[in-house]
Amino acid sequence: MWWEIASTRLGEPGYPLVENRVQSEIMKFACAEAGPISRSKLTGLIGVSRSKVSMEVQQLLEAGLLVEGGLAKSDGGRRSSLLGIPRSAGVIAAVDLGATSIEVALTTLGGEILVCRSEHADIKDGPKPILRRTKEILSEILGEQSVNPQEVLAIGMGVPGPVEQAAGILRSPPIMPGWDRFPIRSAFAGDYAAPVFIDNDVNLMALGEHWGGVGRGVDNMLFVKVGTGIGGGIIADGHLYRGTHGCAGDIGHISVDPEGPICTCGNPGCLEAMAAAPAIVIEAERRAREGLSPVLAEKLAERGELDAMAVGEAAAVGDYEALEIIRGSGRLIGHVIASLVSVLNPSLIVIGGGVAQIGHSFLAEIRSTVYQRSLPLATRNLPIVLSELEDTAGVMGASVMAAECVLTVAE
């Protein structure tokens, strides 16, 4: 099979899957196209001769990484065949670990999601039980799809904490006790020969949204996730910007009130401590217990505890207190985003995560705050929109990252 050939030709662990820069560029453009692409278009994109592209394409066809199918539109000469990435080229295992969930997907090398499964989990349970369950889910969906583990080309994983990407380890993650410097890659080593690539979950959500969501084709974009935590992912000049050590975009720990509550990171008044889901719930339960909101009080009595969605439900029926909590969260997030707009000057801002679905007033408050506090030039034609991929942004980004990594040739 082709993966055995690749492993023999290139040595363990069987990647990169290509031999040179031109093959790498061909495959990456084929992935980015998310559909058939012609040789002539590849020639224009890569900037080498048509004969060079044809020669490298032929090798990729022989390796099973590309297939021919259909004909391109005529450009005045003979119509060339279209090229695509076949399902038989292998699959990517994409994992998105959140503070309260595990999501595992199988995708093609070209980024098509074949199957995706999500279940509740508490990241605070620690790395061993969480990774054990992740591997169980992956094994289950591989079996359901009749996919041999050898066909897994790479495993991409997002985690809700700062990642030292070169080493693939978490560094002092505030909401992940027991995960600091845990060797995540080694947890998969006994079951898969595939390389494991790890990044912050919000970086991967930004990457996924940029590749296949509302941010497709946008060169400068800011993605903000609001859930149990708050984080940002930065797309600059068409590429994910990670910073020197991989922790760019960690906006949840920007101080918005020096006298505010202590954050999980140990500092007072962080945005995350005052505007993320736990802060929304704490404030909602306080107002419910003090009798300020009969609607929230009723929900608290029925359920024993509230969550952010319960606050959204109360706001949807016009509860003033719930609306004020949501607007307060949106306002604080808007203040921080307004500062980022001044620094980064993005052309699109995407809001994702569970809290993003809490109600229209949340997004409306973010928008009004950003537009009010940013310079008019910076916000001219600046859309602030909800994520188009929603729950699948993380696994999509994990797939894109892993595919890019195994298709990159070291210089």
Phi, psi and omega in degrees: 000163188296326183289332176292321177298315181297318181295319180293320185287320189256350181087164180296148001270028176089021176212156006294161183277355184237166187260335185208176185298320182295317176298320178300314180294320178302311183293321181293320177291325176295321176294314183295330181291333181054035180176178182301144180223146183268159176298321182295322178292320178298320179300316179293323182287321186273329177083030173238176184291156179298323180294323178295315178300315181298319180296315182289324176299319180299320178294322179290327175295317180294328180280351179084009179277337176231156171224156176263145178191119180081174182238143177285164175295147181289136174251023179110341178244204179291136181289130180269155179284151178274149182243142177215169179263119183280157175300327182292350178293342181123176183234160173251134171266121183245128184234134176235105177267121176253180179296329184230019183205158170237128176234128182231134180225155167250132177231161171285167176299333179275002174097004178281128179283122180271320180202146180217133180227138181229144175210159181289142175200154179251113183300338180287351176294343177104166188293321186295307179293324181292314180290327176298315179292324177301315180294324178296316179297316179300316179298320180297314184285332173297316179296318180297327181268004182054044180255127176286137178308333177295337181280352177284111183283326182196159175240122176252136184222135173253140180227148185275060179193171180289132184242130169277098196295322182301321181269344180069035181231152176280146178238110177047056180288123187300323185254017184231070180299135179091352183265348184302118177064017178292135182282080184300318183302321183293338179295335181261350190299324183284345184250336184224139175277349184292144175290152181244128180240135189232141176208168175299141186297325181286325173304317182287327175296319177298317180296317179296317180293325179290325183280318188223013182241211183293341180270006181300126179084359180266122186282331183230108189218146174243126176251129179239121177260131176236111179213230174298327173238181177229132179212167180230146174237134187246122170257117181236126182054037175084003182232151176292127179259119184255342185084183186298315184245011175090008184248020175297145177091005182281068188283344182297340183251024167280131182286129176246351178200104181302340179260009184283181181295156180287131180275166176299338179280351178101351181260155181275146168069027176292153178306316182299320182290342186245349186224352180280179185306313180301321179294321177298317181292316179302315181292322180294318180292326176297313181292329177293313183292330180276001177077014181285333181229102177300327181293312178293323179297320179294317179295321179295318179295322181289319190257342182086338176201161179251164168225176184299325181293328176295323176294320177297321178297319178295319178296325182295335177262013172091015180293120185298314183297317178298318179298320180294322178296313181296315180296323179297318177297312180299324181293315179296317178296320178299322178300314181291317179298323179301320177294320179294325177299320180293327182276317189260335182051056180287164176257357178203139173238128181243130179252125180226188183094166185300320182291338179300337181266012187287340179152159184298327184297332179296308179294322181298320180291321176299312181302309185296323180292316180297313182294328181284323189262352180260158178294142182305323181296322182288332183257006177295123180056039179258101177285141172238109191229164175280153177302138179276329182274339179051245188292340184263001181301319183294312180290328176296316178295322177297321178294315181298315179299313183296318179297317180298320182294318182280352178254011181256129179262129179299135179287000000 
